[in-house]
Amino acid sequence: NNPAMAGWDGKMESATDATATATMMYLSVLLLIVVVSNANLSSAFAPSAPAIVRQTSRRDTSRIFAETDASSGSTDDADVPVAAPTPATPPTLKKNKASLGLITFDLDDTLYPVSPVFMDANQAFANAMHSYGFQGIQPNDIAETGRAVREEMAAKNPDQAAALSFTETRMKAIRRQMEGVRLLRSLEDVAKEWATPISGLSPVVVENCKKFASKEVSESQVQAVYNSWEMERHHSAERNLYPEVIDVLTQIKEDHPDVVIGAVTDGRANPLLMPFTLAPFFDFCVSWEDDQGGRSNYFKELSEATDEAQLMWIYEAALEKYRDILSM
């Protein structure tokens, strides 16, 4: 009952409680050390694996229930917190390629080398001339005679010469070659009959022989020989096609199935006349020699053009062809 002793007892009780608390903390730390020392350090502090959760949705309610494999009993009738779903990886979007509507190609020295093509075509011209009885014709005669025809016309009428197409030039060259052979034969026959050299024949006789030779050459013969030249031009182009051309055109068609492919040329080449190579890929051909729109003016423009802007009409014609195809 001594007040002093009572105060001392309180102090002792507090000290005893503090000692007990310190003892418990020491034992807890010692227990943790034992656990860590007897287990893998990384697994000791790793969180436990989460329970596998499957989410289900009832048809008759908008509430979402969950069932867990970690629970032994059914929890269908109890609300269970549902973990937020893992965001789905967004699908990789395939970029759409730009769709081509119209693509045009030049032909000579673009899809094939033109030099061997002309050599083959000129040889076909000479063979055809021989088959029609015009002997002594050389393959390059059609080219040299064509240049002479154009130069002579340019001296007399420059505008007419500028408007002369390649086909017209070759047709005139073929006729001149044929008439030359006929004239020589006629002069030889007359000179032999008169027992005189050709140089001794009078100008009147020579002029009459020229008229006779001109009548002896028919337009059908001229056209047939020209057709042989042009046909071989296309056959040779197919044989001499650059090796990568078909692969490129095939790839274009695969990537752009609806594309319209056209040819733009200043000559007589036409991919639609090349059935074994280019024809399956091309839809049309626009040429300087097309009759529509006043071809003579086009060739005059081609002769006088000094920049690309003056030649845009042919590409506008290609666009017009494209629109016509789309409207079909």
C-alpha positions, 0 to 999 in steps of 0.5 A, spaced: 500 500 500 506 504 499 505 509 494 512 509 492 512 502 491 506 502 487 509 507 482 515 502 482 510 496 480 507 501 475 514 502 472 516 495 473 510 493 469 511 497 463 518 495 463 516 488 463 511 489 457 517 493 453 521 487 454 516 482 452 515 486 446 522 487 444 523 479 445 517 478 440 520 482 435 527 479 436 524 472 435 520 474 429 526 477 426 530 470 427 524 466 424 524 470 418 532 469 417 531 462 418 525 462 413 529 465 408 536 461 409 532 455 408 528 457 402 530 460 395 531 467 396 527 469 390 521 465 391 521 467 398 519 474 396 515 472 390 508 473 390 504 467 390 501 465 383 494 468 382 488 463 381 486 462 374 479 465 373 474 464 368 469 469 366 462 467 364 456 471 363 448 469 364 443 470 358 438 472 363 442 477 367 447 483 365 451 481 371 457 478 370 459 472 375 466 468 376 468 462 378 475 460 380 479 454 380 482 455 386 475 455 390 472 448 392 465 450 392 461 453 386 460 461 387 455 462 381 450 465 386 455 470 389 458 476 387 465 475 386 470 481 384 472 480 376 479 482 374 480 487 369 481 483 362 488 484 359 488 489 353 488 485 347 494 486 342 491 491 336 491 487 330 496 489 325 493 493 319 495 491 312 496 498 308 492 498 302 496 499 296 494 505 292 490 503 286 492 504 279 487 506 274 491 507 267 498 506 266 502 507 259 508 505 256 512 507 250 514 501 245 520 502 241 527 502 245 523 501 251 520 494 251 524 491 246 530 494 242 528 497 235 534 496 231 534 488 230 527 489 229 528 494 223 533 489 221 528 483 221 523 487 218 527 490 212 529 483 210 522 481 210 521 487 205 526 484 201 524 477 201 517 479 199 519 484 193 523 478 190 517 473 191 513 478 187 519 478 181 522 484 183 529 482 184 536 485 186 532 489 192 536 489 198 534 490 205 536 497 207 533 499 200 526 501 203 529 505 209 534 509 204 528 510 199 524 513 204 529 518 206 529 520 199 522 521 198 521 525 205 527 529 203 524 531 196 517 532 198 520 537 204 524 541 198 517 542 195 512 542 200 515 542 207 508 542 211 506 536 207 513 532 208 512 534 216 505 531 215 507 524 212 506 518 216 511 513 217 507 508 213 506 513 208 513 514 207 514 506 207 509 505 202 511 510 197 518 507 198 516 500 196 512 503 190 518 507 188 523 501 188 518 497 184 517 502 179 525 502 178 525 495 177 520 495 172 523 501 169 530 498 168 527 492 165 522 496 160 529 500 158 533 494 157 527 491 152 527 497 148 534 498 148 535 491 146 530 492 140 533 498 138 540 495 138 542 501 142 545 502 149 540 505 154 544 511 155 542 512 147 535 512 148 531 519 147 528 523 153 521 521 150 522 514 150 525 514 157 518 518 159 514 513 156 517 507 159 516 511 166 509 511 165 509 504 163 513 502 169 508 506 174 502 502 171 505 495 172 505 496 179 499 495 183 497 498 189 495 491 192 502 489 190 505 495 194 500 493 200 502 486 200 509 488 201 508 493 206 504 488 210 510 483 210 514 488 213 509 490 218 508 483 220 515 481 221 516 488 225 511 485 230 514 478 230 521 480 231 519 485 237 516 479 240 522 475 239 527 481 242 522 483 248 527 485 254 527 479 258 524 482 264 518 485 261 513 480 262 515 479 269 513 486 270 507 486 266 505 480 270 506 483 277 502 490 275 496 486 273 497 482 280 498 488 284 492 492 280 487 487 277 483 493 274 488 497 271 488 499 264 494 498 260 495 502 254 501 503 249 503 510 246 507 510 240 509 515 234 510 509 229 506 503 227 508 498 233 502 495 236 502 491 242 495 488 240 498 485 234 503 481 239 499 475 241 504 471 244 507 476 249 504 483 250 497 482 247 494 479 253 496 485 258 494 491 253 488 494 253 489 499 247 494 503 243 495 510 241 499 512 235 501 518 232 498 515 225 491 514 228 486 518 223 482 521 228 483 528 230 487 530 223 493 526 223 496 530 218 496 536 224 499 531 229 505 529 225 506 537 223 506 538 231 511 532 232 516 535 227 516 542 230 515 540 237 520 543 242 518 541 249 514 536 252 508 540 253 507 541 245 506 533 245 501 532 251 495 531 246 497 524 245 497 523 252 490 526 253 488 521 247 490 516 252 486 518 257 480 519 253 481 511 251 481 510 258 474 513 259 471 510 254 473 503 256 471 505 263 464 507 260 463 500 257 
